Structure formats: C-alpha cells, structure tokens
Amino acid sequence: MKARRKSKASIKTTFDRKEARARADRVKPDIPLPADWPQYTTHEYYTWMMRGMPQDAIVANWSQHSPHNSHSPIFWYQDKLLSCRDCGAEFVFTKNEQRVWYEEYKLPIQVKAVCCTICRRRQRKEKEAAKG
C-alpha cells in the first residue's frame, strides 16, 4: 500500500498554524495595558515595547498627553542629550522635564527642548522686562 502524500496547500496550512502558535508563545501579552491605551496599539506591541524599556526610564501616561495624530506614541521618558540653539552648549532634557512638558503642560509630543535651562530663563526674564 502506498503512503498518501500531503498536498502543498495542506502542508502550508499546517506550517502557518504552527508558526502562528510559535509567534504567540514568543510574545505573551503579560504586561497589563494602561486603561487609556490607544486603539492602534495592540496588546502584543505594547508588551514588546515595554519589555525594551530602559531601567532608568519613566513610563508615560497616555491619558495625560494632549491629543495628537502620531502613530508612534511615547511609551517612556528617558534623558536626552541635546544641543542648545542659542549658546550651542550641550544640555540634558531630563525625563522629569519631558513628563512635565507632555503630561502637565500638555505640549504636543513632537515638541523638543531647543534651548538649555539657562537660555530659557534668560528669555523669560527678557520677555518679563519687555512687558513691565
């Protein structure tokens, strides 16, 4: 008696099922989603991103962000080394400053600090002096 050969379509279907199961096992959505997670971010993607979060980072609270059309939300804040537009000095845009800007002041998430703290203070003083 001859052994029956499986068709290529049958083999491909079986392979696809096994591959899907293996993929689901690799990325288990075990990290709970925030209550306000955007619909375009799947639980698997959120879990994958949060597993890659640096140890010293702060988790972003999406419900506190101003509405934006970005398809890549900020998952966490971490210190960024930037160069000042006015004086050219390098400064750190700290994770706490970022959280305040985006969650408390409701600035758009695309906004980045362009001036160091010293130059920002100087600009504020100049504006106050011009008003008064």
N, C-alpha and C positions, 0 to 999 in steps of 0.2 A: 504494500500500500504506500502511495506517495504522500509525503508531507505537504500540507497545503501552504502555499506561500501567501504572506500578507500583502495586500496592495500597498503601493506607495502612500496613498491617501490615508490609509489606516495607520501606517507606521508614523506618518507626520502628525496625525491627530494625537496619538499616544505620546509622542515626543513633546508636543505642545502642552499637553496636560501635565506631564512630569516637570517640564521647565517652569510652568506657571506655579506649581506647588513648591518647587525649589526656590523660586524668586520670593514667594510669600513667606517662606521659612527664613530667608536671609534678612528680610526687613519686617520684623514684627512691630506693629504699632503699639508698643508698650508704654510710651511716654504719653501721659494724658494731654489732650488738646486744651488750649485755653477756651473759655466759654464763648469768646467772640472771634474765633478763628475765621478767616475769610473763606468763602466757598471755593475759590480757585486753588486753595492749598489743601491737598489731600492729607489724610492722617499719616500715611506712609512717608510722604515728603517731609512733613513736619518732624516726624520721628527721626528720619535720616538727617535732617539739618541739625536738630538738637543734639544728636549724638556727636556731631562735629564741632559743637560749641567749645571754644577755649575755656580753660579752667577759671581764668580771671575775668570772664565776661559777665555782663548783667543781662538777664532775659528781658526782652522788650515786651511791653504791654500794648498789644494792638488796639485795644478798645480806647486807649488814650491818644492815639495818633489822630491827626486831622485827616479827613477823607483825601485819598489820593488815587491816582489811576495806575499805580505801579503794580506790576505782576511779580515783583520780587520784593516782598515786604522785608523789613529789618527784623531778624529773629533775635538778635542780641546786639549789645553795645560793647565795644572794646576800644581802648585808647588808640588814637590815630596820630601819627607824626605828620604835621603839615608845615608849610612854609608861609610866613606872613606876607600878605600882598603889599603892605606899606613899608615895613622895615626890612623884610627879607629874612628875618630870623626864623629858625625852626621852633615850633611850639607843639605841645601835645593837646589835642582836642580830646579831653578825658571822657570816659564812658559816662560819668555822672553828669557832665555838661551836656552830652548828647541826650541823655534821658530827660533832663530838664527842658532842653530845647524842643524835643519832639513830643513829649508827653504832657508837660505843664504849659509851655508857651504855645503849643500846638503848631509849631512851624512845619512846613512840608518836609517830608523825609528826604527830599532831594537836596535840601539846603545844607551846606557845609560851612564851617567857620573859615573865613578867609584872612582874618586878622588875629594877631595874638591878643592876649588879655590886656597887655599894656596899651597897645594901639586902640583897642576898643574903648578902654577907659578914657584915653585922651580924646577920642572922637566924641564921646558922650559929654565930656566937660566943655568941648568947643561948641557943641550944639546948645548946651545949657547957657553958656556965656552969650551966644548969639540971641537967644530968646530973651534973656533978662537984662 
